[in-house]
Amino acid sequence: MTTQREWRLTPHEKEYRLQQSTAEIPTPGPGQVLVRIRAVSLNYRDLIQIRNSAGRNVAGRIPASDGAGEIVAVGPDVTTWQPGDRVASCFFQSWTAGRFEMRHHQQDLGGTIDGVLADHVLLSAEGVTRFPNYLSFSEAATLPCAALTAWTALQRGGLQAGNTVLVLGTGGVSIFGLQLAKAAGARVIVTSSQDEKLAHARSFGAWETINYRSTPDWEKAVWQLTEKRGVDQILEVGGPGTLEKSLGCVAAGGQIALIGVLTGFGAPSGSLFPLVTKNARMDGIYVGSRDDFHQMNRFLEQHQVKPVIDREFAFDEAPQAYDYLASGNHFGKVVITVT
Ligand SMILES: NC(=O)c1ccc[n+]([C@@H]2O[C@H](COP(=O)([O-])OP(=O)(O)OC[C@H]3O[C@@H](n4cnc5c(N)ncnc54)[C@H](OP(=O)(O)O)[C@@H]3O)[C@@H](O)[C@H]2O)c1
């Protein structure tokens, strides 16, 4: 096979739509590996791109940051990888270790550079990682963004056994937050708009659950559940519409990991002063480095954490997979298989 299938984002009115096309299978140059993609997972970010909610020009771009597959060819100078190695993509191709630098914004898969929704993709030899053997390609494809973001947030906040962690909703980041924090010995509170999803979260070890629709003052419920102490860490995926409540239920000395924009990109309502009175902190989190990914993989293996995949779609059904993610009916991750 010398040609391959790929999906690309094409402008459509004020948004984008997915268009499938064929292209030559590329050849890896210096510093690159060619990966035969077996599975791709979607993130809310992929909805932001296709809806053009962030006003970013992604015309012509292959979308999606999260893929897993096997290396089929390596560039002339690449000695670290061989054909047959099973790898997952790193969201930021250039962020291998250390503190984040602004230059990495030019190297985000499916954003500034082509992503992974294709039969084969060229990736940086430094922008892929091995994943634990017990994981399938579909499971590994859920790790690069959602799992690593939850991991980085929890690590940055100094997660310890016995801590209480709050995750908002039951999407990809939050369910990884539940699984990782639970595996580390924390008590996890999960919120959701649906009682069935809360029951599901309890089957994955949630300590307490709250329906944020029937309990709009959920921060008060969290406060009561924690005997007026609050939670040590919050994976804040809601953004401006939930931040004030998160500030209301974070514990003294606790951490709010600012991650998401599910309620929009606007300014938060309310005062940030609770951070001061509680001696608490807020950390901006943007996925994580390849080194963070390695550390997370070791933790996943040690605790045999299995990613939660709600539903898998075939490659040709990518638009349906996007629609399903947009419906919000999923629990955990949505995957597109590429075979
Ligand atoms: N900074 C980063 O590095 C980073 C990385 C990954 C994701 N993110 C951001 O984090 C957010 C979550 O991403 P994701 O991929 O995990 O999303 P996702 O899988 O699409 O999760 C969507 C779920 O979030 C819940 N939700 C929606 N509105 C909510 C609200 N007002 N309060 C509480 N929960 C709400 C719903 O859960 P229920 O159905 O249970 O109510 C919904 O099903 C997005 O804004 C994304 O852009 C940021």
The ligand as a Gaussian input file, in Angstrom:
#p B3LYP/6-31G(d) Opt

LIG

0 1
 N       -5.506000      21.981000      29.938000
 C       -5.337000      20.773000      29.402000
 O       -4.231000      20.278000      29.240000
 C       -6.543000      19.975000      29.022000
 C       -6.399000      18.639000      28.670000
 C       -7.549000      17.896000      28.423000
 C       -8.786000      18.527000      28.510000
 N       -8.861000      19.833000      28.801000
 C      -10.166000      20.496000      28.940000
 O      -10.838000      19.860000      30.011000
 C      -12.229000      19.803000      29.735000
 C      -12.670000      18.345000      29.760000
 O      -12.090000      17.673000      28.649000
 P      -12.475000      16.159000      28.346000
 O      -11.795000      15.801000      27.072000
 O      -12.294000      15.336000      29.558000
 O      -14.050000      16.358000      28.056000
 P      -15.194000      15.300000      27.761000
 O      -14.667000      13.917000      27.809000
 O      -15.901000      15.740000      26.531000
 O      -16.150000      15.496000      29.039000
 C      -17.387000      16.094000      28.935000
 C      -18.137000      15.881000      30.238000
 O      -17.904000      16.961000      31.115000
 C      -19.001000      17.104000      31.986000
 N      -19.451000      18.498000      32.079000
 C      -19.915000      19.286000      31.093000
 N      -20.285000      20.464000      31.604000
 C      -20.047000      20.403000      32.935000
 C      -20.246000      21.283000      34.026000
 N      -20.781000      22.498000      33.858000
 N      -19.905000      20.878000      35.260000
 C      -19.371000      19.670000      35.450000
 N      -19.165000      18.771000      34.468000
 C      -19.509000      19.151000      33.235000
 C      -20.101000      16.224000      31.471000
 O      -20.154000      15.095000      32.344000
 P      -21.550000      14.478000      32.881000
 O      -22.238000      13.954000      31.651000
 O      -21.138000      13.448000      33.839000
 O      -22.307000      15.609000      33.512000
 C      -19.623000      15.851000      30.077000
 O      -20.072000      14.603000      29.672000
 C      -12.409000      20.496000      28.390000
 O      -12.716000      21.856000      28.595000
 C      -11.054000      20.371000      27.737000
 O      -10.838000      21.381000      26.787000
 C       -7.770000      20.578000      29.047000

